[in-house]
Amino acid sequence: MNFNVSDSRQRQVKCTKKAFGAYFPNAEKLKIGQIYNVAAVLKEAWKTWIFLKELPGLRFNSSHFEEMEDYKEAPKEAPITGSSRKEILQNFLFTKKYESVMMYSARILPPKLVCAKVLVVNLPDYAEKLDAMREEDVFIIGRSGRNLPLTLDVEISEYGTIISCVQAYIVKEGDMYKIFDPSLNGCEIEF
């Protein structure tokens, strides 16, 4: 079984192969056959990085690993009804047919989120609000417009339509932060 990049659960993986080169940083630190605990998963346009608890601060290409347990695909989501900020946002994105890609999942937030390659949002500036989040809350970064039925937590207006009305959003599930990108022009995590 390969590594499922859409699954954000903390889980164990086994190193089954090692490749070297620009797309495979830190491969020399891995041991084939070794079982590791996933700390975080970071999805980018053409590759997915895995962060391991045993080797903190280092990223590894997901192609080095296989899952240690079976993964079952979640059913497609239906429209969401409800009155929490999270449910209202999810329903808005569903009705506008925006695909949200989970790009990060971990117990701690990364320091920077780069929006559309033009703006850096320093997440530690919003630490108090993010730490106080509950399961039904959502932290939204974007520009006003398109009849978004919610107040933005970080409003970016100086770049016009380069920034999507919902460029990124953060939810908290248990003690895990999850960052989603429903934008048309992308976000990147910076450490």
HELIX and SHEET records of a PDB file:
HELIX    1   1 ALA A   27  LYS A   29  5                                   3    
HELIX    2   2 SER A   62  HIS A   64  5                                   3    
HELIX    3   3 ARG A   85  THR A   95  1                                  11    
HELIX    4   4 LEU A  123  TYR A  126  5                                   4    
HELIX    5   5 ALA A  127  ASP A  131  1                                   5    
HELIX    6   6 GLY A  160  ILE A  162  5                                   3    
SHEET    1   A 5 ARG A  59  ASN A  61  0                                        
SHEET    2   A 5 THR A  48  LEU A  52 -1                                        
SHEET    3   A 5 ILE A  35  LYS A  43 -1                                        
SHEET    4   A 5 GLN A  12  CYS A  15 -1                                        
SHEET    5   A 5 PHE A  65  GLU A  67 -1                                        
SHEET    1   B 8 ARG A  59  ASN A  61  0                                        
SHEET    2   B 8 THR A  48  LEU A  52 -1                                        
SHEET    3   B 8 ILE A  35  LYS A  43 -1                                        
SHEET    4   B 8 VAL A 101  ALA A 106 -1                                        
SHEET    5   B 8 MET A 176  ASP A 181 -1                                        
SHEET    6   B 8 ALA A 168  GLU A 173 -1                                        
SHEET    7   B 8 PHE A 139  GLY A 142 -1                                        
SHEET    8   B 8 VAL A 154  GLU A 155  1                                        
SHEET    1   C 3 LEU A 119  ASN A 122  0                                        
SHEET    2   C 3 LYS A 112  CYS A 115 -1                                        
SHEET    3   C 3 CYS A 187  GLU A 190 -1                                        
END                                                                             
